[in-house]
Amino acid sequence: MNSLSRILNQKFPKICIDQNDPSQITYSTNHLLFIGDLKILAEKEDTILKMMDSIDEYFSVVGLKRNFEKSATNLNYVKETRSLDGYDGYRYLGVLEDKESNVLKHEVMKKIAENVKKRIESLVNTKLNAVNLFNAINEYSLSLYNYYIGLIDIEPHEFQAIDTEVRRILSNLHVHLKPANKERLYISRSNL
């Protein structure tokens, strides 16, 4: 895919991605490419259309196909690509964004919380002992948040809410009783 980046950089103008803080570095690019996710950027609609034609041509040469189910644009008349409206979104690196590339944080956090709950419930049903259960919860369930930390801004108070929700789930599943000392969730018996 490096060759695709070179083609796009050579053939098409770049846009300046300005940081609000003057002490930060200013970037200029015309696309973002990470493994299988490609996001193209341009100031003019005709440039986007030409870029899409070049990408389709590149894909046909190297034997790749565009996933039309996951492709979206903020242009209204592009064939075979669904259009974004103000309420719809698309995923870039698994993060839901609207047509202005703003992360739909509430929806993403809600989806992560649902997946964490499902994973915790499936782990509780395995009947692991306490040490292995909590290791599994940390590694299998809560690690979902690790992926998104660099992609969405999770504030400290939100981590507190996540912690409270996990304790509520554990309490509902009778893994950790409400009257129990909550520090017991975080400190091993040998350290108490």
trRosetta pair geometry for C-beta under 8 A, 3 or more apart (Angstrom, degrees):
i j d omega theta_ij theta_ji phi_ij phi_ji
1 4 5.1 -41 -163 30 60 117
1 5 6.7 66 141 -21 73 96
1 33 6.0 -170 153 165 125 134
1 35 7.8 144 16 -151 160 18
2 5 5.4 -50 -154 33 40 115
2 6 6.5 42 149 -20 68 102
3 6 5.6 -49 -149 35 36 113
3 7 6.5 40 151 -21 65 102
3 58 7.7 175 111 -152 98 123
4 7 5.6 -51 -149 34 34 113
4 8 6.4 29 155 -15 66 106
4 33 6.9 153 93 -116 114 160
4 38 7.7 -61 132 -109 142 139
4 55 7.0 55 -156 -122 118 76
4 58 5.3 110 -107 158 95 159
5 8 5.9 -58 -147 40 30 107
5 9 6.1 26 157 -16 66 111
5 31 7.0 -146 -121 77 71 124
5 33 5.6 -126 -79 32 103 149
6 9 5.8 -59 -143 41 28 109
6 10 6.1 22 161 -16 65 112
7 10 6.1 -63 -146 39 25 105
7 11 6.0 1 168 -3 64 119
7 54 6.3 -175 143 165 121 123
7 58 6.3 178 55 -83 165 135
8 11 6.4 -67 -133 45 23 98
8 12 5.7 -35 -171 31 63 117
8 30 5.7 -155 157 86 103 114
8 31 5.0 -1 141 0 158 138
8 40 7.3 -132 -144 -119 139 102
8 51 6.5 50 -130 -142 99 103
8 54 7.0 149 -89 105 70 137
8 55 7.7 24 -78 -72 112 90
9 12 7.6 -70 -109 51 10 77
9 14 7.3 14 -136 -68 70 112
9 29 7.8 -53 -100 -143 93 69
9 30 6.8 168 -96 33 50 110
11 50 8.0 -143 140 138 117 114
11 54 6.2 164 85 -110 159 162
12 30 5.0 165 103 166 113 169
12 42 6.8 -70 173 -97 127 117
12 47 6.0 115 -153 -169 112 104
12 50 7.0 161 -96 98 113 112
12 51 5.6 18 -77 -84 162 102
12 54 7.7 -145 -38 22 120 156
13 30 6.7 132 96 -83 39 130
13 42 7.3 95 70 -135 87 89
13 43 7.5 -41 96 20 123 106
13 47 6.8 -64 41 -133 96 147
14 28 4.2 87 130 155 128 97
14 29 5.4 -51 -149 -124 110 6
14 30 4.7 -110 -107 -41 59 89
15 28 6.6 -165 92 -150 26 76
15 29 7.2 -31 53 68 67 45
15 30 6.5 107 5 -96 78 63
15 41 5.4 -103 32 133 127 112
15 42 6.6 173 -35 -124 120 26
15 43 5.6 145 -96 -45 118 91
16 26 6.2 1 -170 169 101 114
16 27 7.4 149 -159 88 52 43
16 28 4.8 -34 -98 -95 58 93
17 26 7.0 168 79 -169 57 65
17 27 4.4 -11 56 71 109 95
17 28 6.8 179 11 -90 75 34
17 29 6.7 -8 -11 27 120 92
18 26 5.5 -9 -115 -130 57 107
19 22 7.8 173 89 -79 95 19
19 24 3.8 -69 107 84 164 127
19 25 7.0 79 -6 67 138 38
19 26 6.1 -132 10 -89 88 63
20 24 8.0 40 55 33 49 131
21 24 4.5 78 80 -4 101 109
29 32 7.0 84 120 -66 144 65
29 41 6.8 71 101 50 81 129
30 40 6.7 2 150 -159 77 75
30 41 5.6 -152 -160 67 41 80
30 42 6.2 33 -151 -77 97 77
30 51 7.1 -153 153 -105 118 142
31 38 6.4 -15 -173 -167 118 87
31 39 6.4 155 -160 82 65 52
31 40 4.8 -25 -103 -108 93 61
31 41 6.3 -173 -79 17 36 81
31 51 7.6 174 -69 -169 115 137
32 37 7.7 -19 114 118 92 95
32 38 7.3 158 83 -155 56 40
32 39 4.3 1 52 54 100 105
32 41 7.3 60 -12 -19 87 114
32 92 7.4 50 92 -173 130 134
33 37 7.3 168 -149 90 41 58
33 38 5.1 3 -107 -109 81 77
33 39 7.7 -157 -67 28 47 63
34 37 5.2 -5 63 58 84 101
34 93 6.0 12 75 -83 142 107
37 92 5.5 122 179 -154 134 65
37 93 5.5 -130 39 -59 169 59
38 55 7.1 154 130 -138 157 141
39 92 5.4 12 -60 -122 130 137
39 101 7.8 92 -175 -111 143 119
40 48 6.3 135 112 -134 120 77
40 51 4.9 158 -170 129 149 145
40 52 7.2 -152 41 -65 160 71
40 55 7.3 -112 -56 -43 141 143
42 45 7.8 153 97 -82 116 15
42 47 3.8 -161 -175 98 148 121
42 48 4.8 -157 44 -59 129 74
42 51 6.4 -172 -38 -12 136 140
43 47 6.9 47 51 32 60 146
44 47 4.5 94 69 0 90 106
44 48 7.4 -155 98 -7 52 82
45 48 5.6 -51 -156 31 40 113
45 49 6.6 38 150 -18 69 103
45 75 5.7 122 -142 -110 106 123
46 49 5.5 -51 -149 36 38 114
46 50 6.4 39 152 -18 67 104
47 50 5.7 -54 -148 39 33 110
47 51 6.2 36 152 -21 65 106
48 51 5.6 -55 -148 36 30 113
48 52 6.4 31 153 -20 65 104
48 73 7.3 123 160 -148 138 123
48 75 6.3 174 96 -36 146 140
49 52 5.7 -52 -148 34 31 112
49 53 6.6 33 151 -19 63 103
49 75 7.6 -153 -63 155 89 176
49 78 7.1 -158 -101 -105 86 98
50 53 5.6 -51 -150 34 34 113
50 54 6.5 34 151 -18 65 104
51 54 5.7 -54 -150 37 33 111
51 55 6.3 34 152 -20 66 106
52 55 5.6 -52 -145 37 32 112
52 56 6.3 34 155 -18 65 105
52 78 7.1 94 4 -147 177 127
52 81 7.9 -83 -142 -33 147 151
53 56 5.8 -54 -147 38 30 110
53 57 6.3 32 153 -20 64 107
54 57 5.6 -54 -147 37 31 113
54 58 6.3 34 153 -20 65 105
55 58 5.6 -52 -147 36 32 112
55 59 6.3 34 153 -21 65 105
55 66 7.4 75 129 -78 111 124
56 59 5.6 -51 -146 36 31 114
56 60 6.5 31 155 -19 64 104
56 66 6.7 -51 -101 -21 79 131
57 60 5.9 -55 -150 34 30 109
57 61 6.6 29 152 -19 63 106
58 61 5.8 -58 -152 34 32 111
58 62 6.4 3 162 4 68 111
58 64 7.9 -5 117 46 76 117
59 62 6.4 -70 -141 50 27 92
59 63 7.9 -98 172 70 56 15
59 64 4.2 -92 -148 78 83 93
59 65 6.4 117 167 -92 126 21
59 66 6.1 -59 -103 -41 175 83
60 63 7.8 38 -172 -73 26 27
60 64 8.0 -83 -49 55 24 62
66 71 5.8 31 162 -58 112 140
67 70 4.4 23 109 31 117 106
67 71 6.3 160 88 -29 60 89
68 71 5.2 -50 -134 29 38 117
68 80 5.6 -77 -127 168 130 91
68 81 6.7 -124 -145 -94 82 54
68 82 7.9 111 168 -16 78 86
70 90 7.2 107 -178 -159 64 101
70 91 6.9 -59 -154 51 103 99
71 80 7.8 24 81 127 140 79
71 81 4.8 -81 124 -129 114 94
71 82 7.0 134 92 25 69 77
72 81 6.5 155 -116 174 20 93
72 82 5.3 -36 -109 77 78 87
72 83 7.2 108 -160 -142 79 9
72 84 5.1 79 165 -55 118 96
72 88 7.6 -155 -148 129 145 118
72 90 4.0 -153 38 -75 140 139
73 78 5.0 32 52 31 156 149
73 81 5.0 52 -1 129 113 132
73 82 7.8 156 25 82 71 41
73 83 6.3 -45 72 -113 76 56
73 84 6.7 -149 89 0 26 94
74 83 7.4 82 -132 -161 23 74
74 84 5.1 -40 -90 52 66 115
74 99 4.2 114 -100 -167 112 111
74 100 7.9 85 -96 -64 153 45
75 78 4.9 82 88 -26 114 110
75 83 7.2 -109 84 -118 41 95
76 83 5.6 37 -122 -124 49 146
78 81 4.6 -20 112 52 116 118
78 83 7.4 145 41 -81 92 85
84 88 5.3 -151 -147 85 63 107
84 89 7.1 47 -139 -109 112 24
84 90 6.4 -81 -87 -22 120 107
84 98 7.0 133 176 -178 130 56
84 99 3.8 160 114 -83 134 105
85 88 5.0 77 43 13 75 106
85 99 7.3 -117 125 -32 4 136
86 98 7.2 13 -164 -166 43 124
86 99 7.1 -73 -96 18 38 121
88 98 7.7 121 86 -134 44 70
88 99 7.7 55 75 -44 82 98
89 96 4.6 64 121 -179 144 92
89 97 5.6 165 -165 79 105 30
89 98 5.0 -65 -102 -86 93 49
89 99 7.8 -128 -111 -37 54 57
89 104 5.3 -74 -87 -14 162 141
89 107 7.4 161 25 69 155 158
90 96 7.4 158 82 -145 19 58
90 97 6.1 -29 65 61 69 83
91 94 5.7 -1 -177 -127 119 18
91 95 6.4 139 -151 60 72 29
91 96 5.7 -38 -90 -86 74 53
91 97 7.3 133 -112 13 24 80
92 95 6.0 -34 68 59 66 85
92 97 5.7 -4 15 5 106 131
92 101 7.9 -3 13 -135 148 86
93 151 6.0 -154 104 -114 129 140
94 147 7.3 -11 78 141 147 130
94 148 7.9 -107 102 -86 112 89
94 151 7.7 51 72 131 88 177
95 103 5.7 -36 160 -129 121 105
95 108 5.8 3 -146 -109 73 144
95 148 6.8 129 -90 -129 106 94
95 151 4.8 -157 -56 155 146 132
95 152 6.2 171 -136 -47 130 103
96 103 7.2 96 80 -160 58 62
96 104 4.5 -50 109 49 106 114
96 107 5.3 -57 74 95 151 123
96 108 5.3 -165 30 -68 99 91
96 111 7.7 113 -13 3 129 146
97 101 5.3 -3 176 -142 137 40
97 102 6.4 146 -156 68 81 32
97 103 5.6 -49 -98 -96 79 45
97 104 6.5 -178 -107 -7 21 85
98 101 7.4 -82 69 -11 60 13
98 102 5.2 -6 39 55 105 89
98 104 6.0 105 -39 -58 88 102
103 108 6.7 -32 174 -7 99 145
103 151 7.3 147 -111 149 144 81
103 152 5.2 -175 156 -105 155 95
104 107 4.3 2 132 32 113 118
104 108 6.1 134 89 -22 71 91
105 108 5.7 -61 -144 39 30 110
105 109 6.0 26 161 -17 69 109
105 152 5.3 143 -116 -161 91 128
105 153 7.4 -40 -110 52 140 74
106 109 6.0 -57 -145 38 26 108
106 110 6.3 28 155 -21 62 109
107 110 5.7 -54 -147 35 30 114
107 111 6.4 30 155 -19 64 106
108 111 5.8 -57 -150 36 30 110
108 112 6.4 30 153 -19 65 105
108 148 6.7 158 156 -143 124 144
108 152 5.9 172 92 -51 150 160
109 112 5.7 -51 -146 36 33 112
109 113 6.3 35 154 -21 65 106
109 152 7.5 -141 -57 120 88 155
109 154 7.7 137 -100 -107 114 98
109 158 7.2 -84 -133 -164 144 130
110 113 5.8 -55 -149 35 29 112
110 114 6.6 32 152 -20 63 104
111 114 5.7 -51 -150 33 32 113
111 115 6.5 28 153 -14 64 106
112 115 5.8 -60 -151 40 32 108
112 116 6.2 34 152 -22 68 106
112 144 5.3 165 -154 132 94 122
112 145 6.3 94 174 -82 141 69
112 148 6.5 -78 -83 0 146 155
113 116 5.6 -51 -144 35 31 113
113 117 6.4 35 155 -21 63 104
113 162 7.5 -136 -99 -118 96 81
113 165 6.4 -40 -145 145 115 161
114 117 5.8 -55 -151 34 29 112
114 118 6.5 28 153 -17 64 105
115 118 5.7 -52 -147 36 34 111
115 119 6.2 31 155 -18 66 107
115 144 5.8 157 100 -124 123 165
116 119 5.8 -59 -148 39 30 109
116 120 6.3 30 155 -19 66 106
116 141 4.9 88 -150 178 72 95
116 142 6.6 56 -134 -86 118 48
116 144 5.7 -135 -73 40 88 138
116 145 7.7 19 -76 -37 133 95
116 162 8.0 11 88 -156 175 99
116 166 7.2 -70 149 -91 129 94
117 120 5.9 -54 -146 36 29 109
117 121 6.3 29 156 -18 64 107
117 165 8.0 -76 -74 156 100 110
117 169 5.7 -152 -124 -112 82 141
118 121 5.8 -57 -149 38 29 111
118 122 6.4 26 155 -17 65 107
119 122 5.8 -54 -146 37 32 109
119 123 6.3 31 154 -19 65 106
119 137 7.9 134 121 -130 100 59
119 140 5.7 -164 178 129 126 97
119 141 4.0 173 102 -101 124 88
119 144 7.5 168 6 -29 153 129
120 123 5.7 -58 -149 38 32 110
120 124 6.3 34 154 -23 67 104
120 137 5.8 40 -113 -125 87 102
120 141 5.0 55 -60 -115 76 160
120 166 7.1 176 -84 -141 155 81
120 169 5.4 66 98 135 153 140
120 170 7.3 -92 178 -70 135 73
120 173 7.4 -156 136 -10 103 157
121 124 5.8 -51 -145 32 31 111
121 125 6.7 30 155 -18 62 106
121 169 7.5 -99 -57 -176 80 115
121 173 6.7 -164 -110 -92 68 137
122 125 5.8 -56 -154 35 33 113
122 126 7.3 44 148 -33 61 98
123 126 5.7 -45 -161 14 40 117
123 128 6.8 -36 177 13 84 127
123 133 6.2 128 150 -149 109 76
123 136 5.0 169 -144 118 132 126
123 137 5.9 -177 91 -74 163 73
123 140 6.5 149 -73 72 130 137
123 141 6.7 -90 -8 -39 141 121
124 133 7.1 58 -99 -150 54 123
124 170 8.0 174 -85 -122 130 63
124 173 4.8 -45 -155 167 171 145
124 175 5.8 -105 -120 -62 118 128
126 133 7.8 173 69 -104 105 87
126 136 7.7 -58 52 117 146 173
128 132 4.2 -120 177 98 118 109
128 133 4.2 160 85 -67 111 76
128 136 6.1 112 29 4 171 142
129 132 5.2 76 56 23 76 104
129 133 6.6 -142 92 -14 30 95
130 133 5.7 -56 -141 35 25 113
130 134 6.4 14 166 -10 63 107
131 134 6.4 -64 -151 40 25 101
131 135 6.3 24 153 -16 63 110
132 135 5.5 -54 -144 40 33 113
132 136 6.1 35 156 -21 66 107
133 136 5.7 -58 -149 37 27 111
133 137 6.4 29 152 -21 64 104
133 175 7.2 -154 147 -151 149 131
134 137 5.4 -43 -141 33 37 114
134 138 6.4 37 157 -17 64 103
134 185 7.4 175 -123 -163 135 69
135 138 5.9 -58 -152 38 29 109
135 139 6.1 11 158 -5 66 115
136 139 6.0 -64 -136 48 28 100
136 140 5.2 -7 178 11 70 121
136 141 7.6 61 133 -6 67 96
137 140 6.8 -58 -110 52 16 87
137 141 4.9 -30 -158 32 57 125
137 142 6.3 50 147 -11 72 103
137 166 7.6 113 172 -163 129 123
138 141 7.4 -2 -43 51 9 83
138 142 5.3 -35 -135 44 41 123
138 143 7.1 72 151 -44 50 87
139 142 7.9 33 -5 50 14 83
139 143 5.7 10 -171 -31 32 131
140 143 6.6 -10 -89 23 3 114
141 144 6.7 -46 172 -2 38 108
142 145 5.9 -31 -180 18 64 111
142 146 7.8 75 131 -24 68 94
142 162 7.9 107 -133 158 99 124
142 166 7.2 6 -83 -98 112 147
143 146 4.9 -32 -162 15 60 123
143 147 7.4 66 148 -22 71 88
144 147 6.3 -49 -168 22 39 110
144 148 7.3 16 148 -2 65 110
145 148 6.0 -72 -156 46 41 103
145 149 6.4 62 150 -53 74 91
145 154 7.0 36 -168 -63 107 172
145 162 6.9 39 -82 -147 152 160
146 149 5.9 -33 -152 -5 33 117
147 151 7.4 -6 138 9 67 125
148 151 5.1 -79 -151 52 55 107
148 152 5.2 -11 170 28 100 103
148 154 7.2 86 111 -38 101 123
149 152 7.7 -74 -123 58 14 65
149 154 6.1 -69 -119 22 67 121
154 158 5.0 -123 -169 83 79 135
154 159 6.5 91 145 -55 112 84
155 158 4.8 99 58 1 74 104
155 159 7.6 -134 101 -5 44 83
156 159 5.6 -50 -155 29 40 112
156 160 6.8 43 148 -19 66 100
157 160 5.3 -46 -155 31 41 118
157 161 6.7 43 146 -19 66 100
158 161 5.4 -47 -150 35 39 113
158 162 6.4 46 148 -22 66 100
159 162 5.4 -47 -148 33 36 116
159 163 6.4 40 151 -21 65 102
160 163 5.6 -51 -150 34 32 114
160 164 6.5 33 151 -18 64 105
161 164 5.6 -51 -147 37 33 113
161 165 6.3 34 153 -20 65 106
162 165 5.7 -56 -149 37 30 111
162 166 6.4 30 154 -19 65 105
163 166 5.9 -54 -148 35 29 110
163 167 6.5 28 154 -16 64 106
164 167 5.8 -56 -150 38 31 110
164 168 6.3 34 151 -22 65 105
165 168 5.5 -51 -147 34 33 114
165 169 6.5 35 153 -20 65 102
166 169 5.7 -50 -149 34 33 112
166 170 6.4 32 152 -17 65 106
167 170 5.6 -54 -146 39 33 111
167 171 6.2 36 153 -21 65 106
167 176 6.5 -79 -151 87 71 139
167 182 6.5 -6 -127 -132 145 112
167 185 6.9 -87 -101 -58 98 167
168 171 5.6 -54 -147 37 30 112
168 172 6.3 30 155 -18 65 106
169 172 5.8 -55 -147 37 30 110
169 173 6.3 16 157 -7 64 112
170 173 5.9 -64 -144 46 29 104
170 175 4.3 -83 -164 67 82 113
170 176 4.1 26 133 24 120 109
170 185 7.7 122 79 -112 169 128
171 174 7.6 32 -180 -77 33 30
171 175 7.6 -84 -63 50 22 71
171 176 5.7 -60 -74 82 62 79
171 177 6.6 89 -131 -135 81 22
171 178 5.3 58 -140 -63 133 78
174 177 7.2 16 -147 -78 59 77
176 180 5.9 -117 -175 59 76 141
176 184 7.8 170 -139 86 110 107
176 185 6.3 14 -120 -82 153 109
177 180 4.7 106 67 -17 80 108
180 184 6.0 -75 160 41 108 138
181 184 4.8 98 82 -18 91 104
182 185 5.7 -30 -175 10 58 115
182 186 7.8 31 142 -1 70 103
183 186 5.8 -70 -160 46 50 101
183 187 5.5 3 158 13 88 116
183 192 7.9 130 115 -108 111 99
184 187 6.7 -70 -116 56 28 82
184 192 7.3 9 -103 -84 77 137
187 191 4.8 -115 -177 85 101 119
187 192 5.9 124 118 -69 121 78
188 191 5.2 85 61 11 76 102
188 192 7.6 -129 101 -21 42 86
189 192 5.7 -46 -152 13 40 117
